[in-house]
């Protein structure tokens, strides 16, 4: 049985951790108290087992992660400000996610395709043309990350991002989850979302190279059509890169994204590490409790005494 890989996300003044059966969000409120909220996970793959198949599970995981991430951000904003008005409604969550998707498509698909439209007459090789488009996408992505990393509010989120990684690295190393122990670990992790997004961009270059040089509109539509496949392939690469015994090629593929994490993570302070520990420990405890309940659950029709 493979070891379960815990993951998470930085939120507003806090950290969300995702476990086997639960998610946990820990937030440092304005009065410096830490509030923790644990929710049961209801993966789509539990209802539709086919969604657990390789490649398919990557695209599904991406959508689920977006939804959980937005809900976590909304909750953390409300908890930090101690105002229920800050929490997004379902309609607002949908609109926010739609805006995020449109912004991503515009910046990383439509704009690069337009640049290619302007220069493609001067480039005869289809492979070179698609490679240039990929480099444009990566350049836009790196420039975007570096640009937002100068914003004060984003720097706080990146510090919590670092705390999240340190806590997970500490747990995966088998160390006790204390502030001193967590601080000793790296803020870089192979399964990071930053790494995933960069691998998505690289993978799209390879996959799209099979489609030649379609016209501008067809290029955009083709990119959109192959995104589930690209996301699925990238997810499998990330899964392999996060394994201790992974093939060296996966470590090599993960290196650019891990280097970029020096911008998307910052060294956290002790208070931020404490929040990450609370989030991870809460979901670990809940998962352990869930496993124990399954062990002692009586068979249908049987009786039990306490």
C-alpha positions as CSV (number, residue, x, y, z in Angstrom):
1,X,0.0,0.0,0.0
2,X,1.4,3.4,-1.0
3,X,1.9,6.0,1.7
4,X,-0.8,8.7,1.6
5,X,0.6,12.1,0.6
6,X,-0.8,15.0,2.6
7,X,-1.0,18.4,0.9
8,X,-2.2,21.9,1.5
9,X,-2.5,25.5,0.6
10,X,-1.8,28.9,2.1
11,X,-4.9,31.0,2.8
12,X,-5.5,34.4,4.3
13,X,-3.5,34.4,7.6
14,X,-3.7,30.6,7.7
15,X,-3.2,27.2,6.1
16,X,-5.5,24.6,4.7
17,X,-4.4,20.9,4.9
18,X,-6.0,18.1,2.9
19,X,-5.9,14.6,4.2
20,X,-7.4,11.2,3.3
21,X,-10.9,11.9,4.5
22,X,-10.9,15.4,5.8
23,X,-9.6,19.0,5.3
24,X,-8.5,21.3,8.0
25,X,-8.2,25.1,7.9
26,X,-6.3,26.9,10.7
27,X,-6.5,30.7,10.7
28,X,-4.7,33.3,13.0
29,X,-7.5,35.7,13.8
30,X,-7.0,39.4,14.4
31,X,-7.0,38.9,18.2
32,X,-4.1,36.3,17.7
33,X,-6.3,33.3,18.6
34,X,-6.0,30.3,16.2
35,X,-9.3,28.9,14.9
36,X,-9.5,25.5,13.3
37,X,-12.3,24.1,11.1
38,X,-12.3,20.5,10.0
39,X,-14.6,19.3,7.2
40,X,-15.2,15.8,5.7
41,X,-14.0,15.3,2.2
42,X,-16.5,14.0,-0.4
43,X,-14.4,13.3,-3.5
44,X,-16.2,12.7,-6.8
45,X,-14.1,9.6,-7.3
46,X,-15.9,7.9,-4.3
47,X,-19.1,8.1,-6.3
48,X,-17.6,7.4,-9.7
49,X,-14.6,5.0,-9.4
50,X,-13.6,5.6,-13.0
51,X,-12.4,9.0,-11.9
52,X,-9.6,7.3,-10.0
53,X,-8.0,6.1,-13.2
54,X,-4.6,7.6,-14.2
55,X,-4.7,10.8,-16.3
56,X,-8.5,11.2,-15.5
57,X,-7.8,11.6,-11.8
58,X,-5.4,14.5,-12.5
59,X,-8.1,16.6,-14.3
60,X,-10.6,15.8,-11.6
61,X,-8.2,16.6,-8.8
62,X,-7.4,20.0,-10.4
63,X,-11.1,21.0,-10.4
64,X,-11.7,19.7,-6.8
65,X,-8.6,21.6,-5.6
66,X,-9.8,24.8,-7.2
67,X,-13.2,24.5,-5.5
68,X,-11.7,23.5,-2.1
69,X,-9.1,26.3,-2.4
70,X,-11.6,29.0,-3.1
71,X,-13.9,27.9,-0.2
72,X,-10.9,27.9,2.1
73,X,-9.8,31.4,1.0
74,X,-13.4,32.6,1.6
75,X,-13.5,31.0,5.1
76,X,-10.1,32.3,6.1
77,X,-11.0,35.9,5.1
78,X,-14.2,35.7,7.1
79,X,-12.5,34.2,10.2
80,X,-9.6,36.7,10.1
81,X,-11.8,39.7,9.9
82,X,-14.4,38.1,12.2
83,X,-17.1,39.1,9.7
84,X,-19.5,36.6,8.1
85,X,-20.0,39.2,5.3
86,X,-16.5,38.4,4.1
87,X,-17.4,34.8,3.3
88,X,-18.4,34.2,-0.3
89,X,-21.8,32.8,-1.2
90,X,-22.0,29.8,-3.6
91,X,-22.9,32.2,-6.5
92,X,-19.9,34.4,-5.6
93,X,-17.6,31.4,-5.4
94,X,-18.7,30.3,-8.9
95,X,-18.2,33.8,-10.3
96,X,-14.8,34.1,-8.7
97,X,-13.7,30.7,-10.1
98,X,-15.1,31.6,-13.5
99,X,-13.1,34.9,-13.4
100,X,-9.9,33.1,-12.4
101,X,-10.3,30.6,-15.3
102,X,-11.0,33.4,-17.8
103,X,-7.9,35.3,-16.5
104,X,-5.8,32.2,-16.8
105,X,-7.1,31.4,-20.4
106,X,-6.5,35.0,-21.4
107,X,-3.0,35.3,-20.0
108,X,-1.6,31.9,-20.8
109,X,-3.5,30.7,-23.9
110,X,-5.0,33.6,-25.8
111,X,-2.2,36.2,-25.4
112,X,0.6,33.7,-26.3
113,X,-1.5,32.5,-29.3
114,X,-1.8,36.1,-30.5
115,X,2.0,36.6,-30.2
116,X,2.5,33.5,-32.3
117,X,0.1,34.7,-34.9
118,X,2.3,37.8,-35.4
119,X,5.6,35.9,-35.8
120,X,4.6,32.5,-37.3
121,X,5.3,33.6,-40.9
122,X,8.9,34.0,-40.1
123,X,9.3,30.5,-38.5
124,X,9.1,27.5,-40.8
125,X,9.4,24.7,-38.1
126,X,6.2,23.7,-36.4
127,X,8.1,22.3,-33.4
128,X,10.2,25.5,-33.0
129,X,7.0,27.6,-33.3
130,X,5.3,25.6,-30.5
131,X,8.4,25.6,-28.4
132,X,8.5,29.4,-28.7
133,X,4.9,29.6,-27.6
134,X,5.7,27.4,-24.6
135,X,8.6,29.7,-23.7
136,X,6.3,32.7,-23.9
137,X,3.8,31.0,-21.6
138,X,6.5,30.1,-19.1
139,X,7.9,33.7,-19.3
140,X,4.5,35.2,-18.6
141,X,4.0,32.8,-15.7
142,X,7.4,33.5,-14.1
143,X,7.0,37.3,-14.6
144,X,3.5,37.1,-13.0
145,X,4.9,35.2,-10.0
146,X,7.8,37.5,-9.5
147,X,5.5,40.5,-10.0
148,X,3.0,39.6,-7.3
149,X,5.8,38.5,-4.9
150,X,6.5,42.2,-4.3
151,X,3.0,42.8,-2.9
152,X,2.9,42.9,0.9
153,X,-0.3,41.0,1.3
154,X,0.9,38.3,-1.1
155,X,4.2,38.1,0.8
156,X,2.2,37.1,3.9
157,X,0.5,34.4,1.9
158,X,3.8,33.2,0.6
159,X,5.1,33.0,4.2
160,X,2.2,30.8,5.2
161,X,2.9,28.8,2.0
162,X,6.4,28.2,3.3
163,X,5.0,27.2,6.7
164,X,2.7,24.7,5.0
165,X,5.7,23.1,3.1
166,X,7.9,22.9,6.2
167,X,5.1,21.2,8.2
168,X,4.5,18.6,5.5
169,X,8.3,18.0,5.0
170,X,8.6,17.6,8.7
171,X,5.7,15.1,8.8
172,X,7.1,13.1,5.8
173,X,10.5,12.9,7.5
174,X,8.9,11.3,10.5
175,X,9.7,14.1,12.9
176,X,7.6,15.5,15.7
177,X,5.4,18.4,14.7
178,X,6.8,21.1,16.9
179,X,7.8,24.6,15.9
180,X,11.5,23.9,16.4
181,X,11.4,20.7,14.4
182,X,9.3,22.1,11.6
183,X,11.6,25.2,11.3
184,X,14.5,22.9,10.5
185,X,12.9,21.6,7.3
186,X,12.9,23.0,3.8
187,X,10.2,25.3,2.5
188,X,10.5,23.7,-0.9
189,X,8.4,20.6,-1.9
190,X,8.2,18.6,-5.1
191,X,4.4,18.3,-5.0
192,X,3.8,22.0,-4.8
193,X,1.1,23.7,-6.9
194,X,3.7,26.0,-8.3
195,X,5.5,23.0,-9.6
196,X,2.3,21.5,-11.0
197,X,1.5,24.7,-13.0
198,X,5.0,24.9,-14.5
199,X,4.9,21.2,-15.5
200,X,1.4,21.9,-17.1
201,X,3.0,24.6,-19.3
202,X,5.9,22.3,-20.3
203,X,3.6,19.4,-21.0
204,X,1.3,21.5,-23.1
205,X,4.3,22.3,-25.4
206,X,4.9,18.5,-26.1
207,X,1.2,17.6,-26.5
208,X,0.4,20.6,-28.7
209,X,3.4,19.9,-31.0
210,X,1.3,17.1,-32.5
211,X,-1.3,19.6,-33.8
212,X,1.0,21.5,-36.2
213,X,0.2,25.2,-36.7
214,X,-3.5,25.7,-36.7
215,X,-5.1,29.2,-37.3
216,X,-5.4,31.6,-34.3
217,X,-8.9,30.7,-33.2
218,X,-8.4,26.9,-33.8
219,X,-5.1,27.2,-31.8
220,X,-7.0,28.6,-28.8
221,X,-9.8,26.0,-29.0
222,X,-7.3,23.2,-29.4
223,X,-5.4,24.3,-26.3
224,X,-8.6,24.4,-24.3
225,X,-9.7,20.9,-25.6
226,X,-6.4,19.3,-24.6
227,X,-6.2,20.9,-21.1
228,X,-7.8,18.0,-19.3
229,X,-5.2,15.6,-20.9
230,X,-2.3,18.0,-20.1
231,X,-3.5,18.4,-16.5
232,X,-3.8,14.6,-16.1
233,X,-0.3,13.9,-17.5
234,X,1.1,16.7,-15.3
235,X,-0.6,15.3,-12.2
236,X,1.0,11.9,-12.8
237,X,4.4,13.5,-13.2
238,X,4.0,15.5,-9.9
239,X,2.9,12.3,-8.1
240,X,6.0,10.5,-9.2
241,X,8.3,13.5,-8.4
242,X,7.0,13.5,-4.9
243,X,8.0,9.9,-4.2
244,X,11.2,9.2,-2.3
245,X,12.1,6.4,-4.8
246,X,11.1,8.3,-8.0
247,X,13.2,7.9,-11.2
248,X,15.8,10.7,-11.7
249,X,14.0,12.0,-14.8
250,X,11.0,13.0,-12.6
251,X,13.4,14.8,-10.2
252,X,14.8,16.6,-13.2
253,X,11.4,17.6,-14.4
254,X,10.5,19.0,-11.0
255,X,13.6,21.1,-10.6
256,X,12.4,24.3,-12.5
257,X,9.2,24.4,-10.4
258,X,11.1,23.8,-7.2
259,X,13.4,26.7,-8.1
260,X,10.4,28.9,-8.7
261,X,9.2,28.1,-5.2
262,X,11.9,30.4,-3.8
263,X,9.6,33.2,-5.0
264,X,6.2,31.6,-4.1
265,X,7.4,30.7,-0.5
266,X,9.0,32.8,2.1
267,X,10.6,31.9,5.5
268,X,7.7,31.9,8.0
269,X,7.9,33.1,11.6
270,X,7.1,30.9,14.6
271,X,3.5,32.0,14.7
272,X,2.9,31.0,11.1
273,X,4.6,27.7,11.7
274,X,2.3,27.1,14.7
275,X,-0.8,27.7,12.5
276,X,0.5,25.2,9.9
277,X,1.1,22.6,12.6
278,X,-2.4,23.1,14.0
279,X,-3.9,22.6,10.5
280,X,-1.8,19.5,9.7
281,X,-2.1,17.9,13.2
282,X,-5.9,18.4,13.1
283,X,-6.3,16.6,9.9
284,X,-3.9,13.8,10.9
285,X,-5.8,13.3,14.1
286,X,-9.2,13.2,12.3
287,X,-7.9,10.8,9.7
288,X,-6.5,8.5,12.5
289,X,-9.8,8.7,14.3
290,X,-11.7,7.8,11.2
291,X,-9.5,4.8,10.5
292,X,-10.0,3.6,14.1
293,X,-13.8,3.9,13.8
294,X,-13.8,1.8,10.6
295,X,-11.8,-0.9,12.5
296,X,-14.2,-1.2,15.4
297,X,-17.5,-0.6,13.4
298,X,-19.7,-3.7,14.0
299,X,-21.0,-5.8,11.1
300,X,-24.6,-5.1,10.1
301,X,-27.0,-7.1,12.4
302,X,-24.4,-7.6,15.1
303,X,-24.5,-6.0,18.5
304,X,-21.8,-4.4,20.6
305,X,-21.3,-3.4,24.2
306,X,-19.2,-0.7,25.8
